[in-house]
């Protein structure tokens, strides 16, 4: 709830900065507002995401974890579905400030709904200093090969796949030539894929999740390779559908496996490492941007996605323990 309040403050601050005329092309130095906001949002997400993930096993039965995570993902996918397209049209019609006001309102609604969550008893663990807990968490991860491999796969997928989102304006404007509205449509189609995958995963039993994780990332990588070099609008839309499905499969199966194979007293710390990978996606975007400057956005995204495909094939062939995980 505190995180939702902080997110509301950040988005409201951006909206006000635009409304008063400070954040815009008339003040080239005003980019610092976005930098500060991005740092704040990154910090907030890093604190709240492990809590959101770790509370799920305390609200549902062990056999329902993947179904619960799928439903949670479906909620986010719904806004990924309607959000980008809506934002594109709102920007064209009313400007950027209105989008930030809408974000503020949605965050406030999140605070209201959080009030209805039941109280849950925390896992009993010895009280230690923060540094002791951190080091203990890393020792646990390094000592449990399955958890370590799952985290490595999840982080690899995020680093290699997520940069496409930040370079999407290049594809929409310069390659596909569809503009801001077209970019919103592409992202919304990815949301449709994510929403569909969430529905399917929510209805499946908690079996063969290792295969699900590897297959989702393989399809994600292949779809991004095709999208990166596509100049066809229909083909690009089709690939975005598969990208959304692949990302959801990775996020859902990865989180479900980690929550199933991690001890409850370490779950928050393992989920923190998992959530950290989303922050590391910015590092992947940085290198993708450098590659795009050196070669092209197409080769940057396509090369990273091809690397993801090779990694998943290697894990499937060389690490049978992962593909056999239920």
C-alpha positions as CSV (number, residue, x, y, z in Angstrom):
1,X,0.0,0.0,0.0
2,X,2.9,2.3,0.8
3,X,4.4,1.5,-2.6
4,X,1.1,2.3,-4.4
5,X,1.0,5.7,-2.6
6,X,4.6,6.4,-3.7
7,X,3.8,5.4,-7.3
8,X,0.9,7.8,-7.2
9,X,3.1,10.7,-6.1
10,X,5.6,10.0,-8.9
11,X,3.0,9.9,-11.7
12,X,1.2,12.9,-10.3
13,X,4.5,14.8,-10.2
14,X,5.2,14.1,-13.8
15,X,1.7,15.2,-14.8
16,X,2.0,18.5,-12.9
17,X,5.4,19.1,-14.4
18,X,3.9,18.8,-17.9
19,X,0.9,20.9,-17.1
20,X,2.8,23.8,-15.7
21,X,4.9,23.8,-18.9
22,X,8.3,22.8,-17.2
23,X,8.6,19.3,-18.5
24,X,8.8,19.6,-22.3
25,X,10.9,20.7,-25.3
26,X,10.7,24.4,-24.1
27,X,13.0,23.4,-21.2
28,X,15.6,21.0,-22.5
29,X,17.1,20.6,-19.0
30,X,13.8,19.3,-17.6
31,X,14.7,15.7,-18.4
32,X,16.0,15.4,-14.8
33,X,12.3,15.1,-13.7
34,X,12.0,11.9,-15.7
35,X,15.3,10.6,-14.4
36,X,14.4,11.2,-10.8
37,X,11.0,9.6,-11.4
38,X,12.5,6.6,-13.0
39,X,14.9,6.1,-10.1
40,X,12.0,6.4,-7.6
41,X,9.8,4.0,-9.6
42,X,12.7,1.4,-9.9
43,X,13.2,1.6,-6.1
44,X,9.5,1.3,-5.4
45,X,9.1,-1.7,-7.7
46,X,12.1,-3.4,-6.2
47,X,10.5,-3.2,-2.8
48,X,7.0,-4.1,-3.7
49,X,7.3,-6.9,-6.2
50,X,8.9,-9.5,-3.8
51,X,6.0,-8.8,-1.4
52,X,3.4,-9.4,-4.1
53,X,5.0,-12.6,-5.2
54,X,5.8,-14.0,-1.8
55,X,2.3,-13.5,-0.4
56,X,0.7,-15.7,-3.0
57,X,1.6,-19.1,-1.4
58,X,0.2,-17.8,1.8
59,X,-3.2,-17.1,0.2
60,X,-3.7,-20.3,-1.9
61,X,-2.9,-24.0,-1.6
62,X,0.4,-25.3,-3.0
63,X,-1.3,-27.1,-5.9
64,X,-2.9,-23.8,-6.9
65,X,0.2,-21.6,-7.0
66,X,0.6,-21.6,-10.8
67,X,-3.1,-21.0,-11.3
68,X,-3.0,-18.1,-8.9
69,X,0.1,-16.6,-10.5
70,X,-1.6,-17.0,-13.9
71,X,-4.6,-15.0,-12.7
72,X,-2.4,-12.4,-11.2
73,X,-0.5,-12.1,-14.5
74,X,-3.9,-12.0,-16.4
75,X,-4.8,-8.9,-14.4
76,X,-1.6,-7.2,-15.5
77,X,-2.0,-8.5,-19.0
78,X,-5.4,-6.9,-19.2
79,X,-3.9,-3.5,-18.7
80,X,-1.1,-4.3,-21.0
81,X,-3.8,-5.1,-23.5
82,X,-5.8,-1.9,-23.2
83,X,-3.1,0.4,-21.8
84,X,-0.7,1.0,-24.7
85,X,-3.4,1.5,-27.3
86,X,-5.4,3.8,-25.0
87,X,-2.3,5.8,-24.1
88,X,-1.4,6.2,-27.8
89,X,-4.8,7.6,-28.6
90,X,-4.9,9.7,-25.4
91,X,-1.5,11.2,-26.2
92,X,-2.6,12.1,-29.8
93,X,-5.9,13.7,-28.5
94,X,-5.0,15.2,-25.2
95,X,-1.2,15.1,-24.6
96,X,1.1,13.3,-22.2
97,X,-0.1,14.8,-19.0
98,X,-3.5,13.1,-19.1
99,X,-1.8,9.7,-19.3
100,X,0.1,10.4,-16.1
101,X,-3.2,11.5,-14.4
102,X,-4.8,8.3,-15.4
103,X,-1.8,6.4,-14.0
104,X,-2.2,8.2,-10.7
105,X,-5.9,7.3,-10.5
106,X,-5.2,3.6,-11.2
107,X,-2.5,3.6,-8.5
108,X,-5.0,5.1,-6.0
109,X,-7.5,2.4,-6.9
110,X,-4.8,-0.2,-6.1
111,X,-4.5,1.3,-2.6
112,X,-8.3,0.8,-2.1
113,X,-8.3,-2.8,-3.2
114,X,-5.3,-3.6,-1.1
115,X,-7.3,-2.8,2.0
116,X,-9.4,-6.0,1.4
117,X,-6.4,-8.3,1.4
118,X,-6.5,-10.7,4.5
119,X,-3.8,-10.5,7.1
120,X,-1.2,-13.3,6.8
121,X,1.2,-14.5,9.4
122,X,4.9,-14.0,8.3
123,X,7.1,-17.1,8.0
124,X,9.0,-17.7,11.2
125,X,12.7,-16.9,10.7
126,X,15.4,-15.8,13.1
127,X,15.8,-12.0,13.3
128,X,19.1,-10.9,11.9
129,X,20.6,-7.8,10.4
130,X,19.8,-6.9,6.8
131,X,23.3,-7.8,5.6
132,X,23.1,-11.2,7.4
133,X,19.8,-11.9,5.8
134,X,21.1,-11.0,2.3
135,X,24.2,-13.1,2.7
136,X,22.1,-16.0,4.1
137,X,19.8,-15.7,1.1
138,X,22.7,-15.9,-1.4
139,X,24.1,-18.9,0.4
140,X,20.7,-20.6,0.2
141,X,20.5,-19.9,-3.6
142,X,24.0,-21.0,-4.3
143,X,23.5,-24.2,-2.2
144,X,20.3,-25.2,-4.1
145,X,21.1,-25.9,-7.7
146,X,17.5,-26.1,-8.9
147,X,16.7,-22.7,-7.5
148,X,19.9,-21.3,-8.9
149,X,19.3,-22.6,-12.4
150,X,15.7,-21.4,-12.4
151,X,16.8,-17.9,-11.4
152,X,19.6,-17.9,-14.1
153,X,17.0,-18.9,-16.8
154,X,14.6,-16.2,-15.7
155,X,17.2,-13.5,-15.6
156,X,18.5,-14.6,-19.0
157,X,15.1,-14.3,-20.5
158,X,14.5,-10.8,-19.1
159,X,17.9,-9.5,-20.1
160,X,17.7,-10.8,-23.6
161,X,14.0,-10.3,-24.4
162,X,12.8,-7.2,-22.6
163,X,14.9,-4.6,-24.4
164,X,12.6,-4.9,-27.4
165,X,10.0,-2.8,-25.4
166,X,12.3,0.2,-25.1
167,X,13.4,0.0,-28.8
168,X,9.8,-0.4,-30.0
169,X,9.5,3.3,-31.0
170,X,12.4,2.7,-33.5
171,X,10.5,-0.3,-35.1
172,X,7.2,1.6,-35.1
173,X,8.5,4.9,-36.5
174,X,11.4,4.0,-38.7
175,X,11.0,0.4,-39.8
176,X,7.2,-0.3,-39.9
177,X,6.3,3.4,-40.2
178,X,3.1,3.2,-38.2
179,X,3.8,5.9,-35.6
180,X,2.7,6.2,-32.0
181,X,-0.7,4.7,-32.5
182,X,0.8,1.8,-34.4
183,X,3.2,1.3,-31.5
184,X,0.3,1.2,-29.1
185,X,-1.4,-1.4,-31.3
186,X,1.7,-3.6,-31.3
187,X,2.0,-3.5,-27.5
188,X,-1.7,-4.2,-27.1
189,X,-1.4,-7.2,-29.4
190,X,1.4,-8.5,-27.1
191,X,-1.1,-7.9,-24.3
192,X,-3.7,-10.1,-26.0
193,X,-1.1,-12.9,-26.2
194,X,-0.2,-12.4,-22.6
195,X,-3.9,-12.4,-21.6
196,X,-4.6,-15.6,-23.6
197,X,-1.6,-17.4,-22.2
198,X,-2.6,-16.4,-18.7
199,X,-6.1,-17.9,-19.2
200,X,-4.6,-21.2,-20.5
201,X,-2.1,-21.5,-17.7
202,X,-4.7,-20.6,-15.1
203,X,-6.7,-23.6,-16.2
204,X,-3.8,-26.2,-16.4
205,X,-2.7,-28.5,-13.5
206,X,0.6,-27.8,-11.9
207,X,2.5,-30.3,-14.1
208,X,5.4,-30.2,-16.6
209,X,6.2,-26.6,-15.6
210,X,9.9,-27.1,-16.5
211,X,8.9,-27.8,-20.1
212,X,6.5,-24.9,-20.1
213,X,9.2,-22.5,-19.0
214,X,11.7,-23.7,-21.7
215,X,9.1,-23.8,-24.5
216,X,7.8,-20.3,-23.6
217,X,11.3,-18.8,-23.7
218,X,12.1,-20.7,-27.0
219,X,8.9,-19.3,-28.6
220,X,9.6,-15.9,-27.2
221,X,13.1,-15.8,-28.7
222,X,12.0,-17.1,-32.1
223,X,9.1,-14.6,-32.3
224,X,11.5,-11.7,-31.5
225,X,14.0,-12.8,-34.1
226,X,11.2,-12.8,-36.8
227,X,9.8,-9.5,-35.5
228,X,13.2,-7.8,-35.5
229,X,13.7,-8.4,-39.2
230,X,10.1,-8.1,-40.3
231,X,8.9,-5.2,-42.5
232,X,5.4,-6.6,-42.8
233,X,2.7,-5.1,-40.6
234,X,0.6,-8.3,-40.4
235,X,3.6,-10.5,-39.7
236,X,4.9,-8.1,-37.0
237,X,1.4,-8.1,-35.3
238,X,1.4,-11.9,-35.3
239,X,4.9,-12.1,-33.8
240,X,3.9,-9.6,-31.0
241,X,1.0,-12.0,-30.2
242,X,3.6,-14.8,-29.7
243,X,5.9,-12.5,-27.8
244,X,3.2,-11.7,-25.2
245,X,2.5,-15.4,-24.8
246,X,6.1,-16.2,-24.3
247,X,6.7,-13.5,-21.7
248,X,3.7,-14.7,-19.8
249,X,4.9,-18.3,-19.9
250,X,8.3,-17.3,-18.6
251,X,7.0,-15.1,-15.8
252,X,4.3,-17.5,-14.7
253,X,6.1,-20.8,-14.9
254,X,9.3,-19.3,-13.6
255,X,7.6,-17.8,-10.6
256,X,5.5,-20.9,-9.9
257,X,8.6,-23.1,-10.0
258,X,10.6,-20.9,-7.7
259,X,7.8,-20.6,-5.2
260,X,7.4,-24.4,-5.3
261,X,11.0,-25.3,-4.8
262,X,12.0,-22.6,-2.3
263,X,11.7,-22.9,1.4
264,X,9.1,-20.5,2.9
265,X,11.6,-18.7,5.1
266,X,13.7,-17.8,2.0
267,X,10.9,-17.1,-0.4
268,X,10.9,-13.4,0.0
269,X,14.6,-13.2,-0.6
270,X,14.5,-15.5,-3.7
271,X,11.5,-13.4,-5.0
272,X,13.7,-10.3,-4.5
273,X,16.4,-11.7,-6.7
274,X,13.8,-12.6,-9.3
275,X,12.3,-9.1,-9.2
276,X,15.8,-7.7,-9.5
277,X,15.9,-9.2,-13.0
278,X,13.3,-6.7,-14.1
279,X,15.5,-3.9,-13.0
280,X,18.4,-5.6,-14.8
281,X,16.3,-5.4,-18.0
282,X,17.5,-1.7,-18.0
283,X,21.0,-3.0,-18.3
284,X,20.0,-5.2,-21.2
285,X,18.3,-2.2,-22.8
286,X,21.5,-0.2,-22.4
287,X,23.6,-2.8,-24.3
288,X,20.8,-3.2,-26.9
289,X,20.9,0.6,-27.4
290,X,24.6,0.5,-27.9
291,X,24.3,-2.3,-30.4
292,X,21.5,-0.4,-32.2
293,X,23.9,2.5,-32.5
294,X,26.7,0.3,-33.8
295,X,24.8,-1.9,-36.2
296,X,21.0,-1.5,-36.1
297,X,18.0,-2.0,-33.9
298,X,17.0,-5.0,-36.0
299,X,20.3,-6.8,-35.4
300,X,20.4,-5.7,-31.8
301,X,17.1,-7.2,-30.9
302,X,17.4,-10.1,-33.3
303,X,20.9,-11.0,-32.0
304,X,19.8,-11.0,-28.3
305,X,16.7,-13.0,-29.1
306,X,18.8,-15.6,-31.0
307,X,21.0,-15.9,-28.0
308,X,17.9,-16.7,-25.9
309,X,16.9,-19.4,-28.3
310,X,20.4,-21.0,-28.2
311,X,20.4,-21.0,-24.3
312,X,16.9,-22.6,-24.1
313,X,17.9,-25.4,-26.6
314,X,21.1,-25.9,-24.6
315,X,19.3,-26.2,-21.3
316,X,16.7,-28.6,-22.9
317,X,19.4,-30.9,-24.2
318,X,22.1,-30.7,-21.4
319,X,20.0,-30.2,-18.3
320,X,17.2,-32.8,-18.1
321,X,16.5,-32.0,-14.5
322,X,15.0,-28.6,-15.6
323,X,12.7,-30.0,-18.2
324,X,11.5,-32.7,-15.8
325,X,10.4,-30.2,-13.1
326,X,6.7,-30.3,-12.2
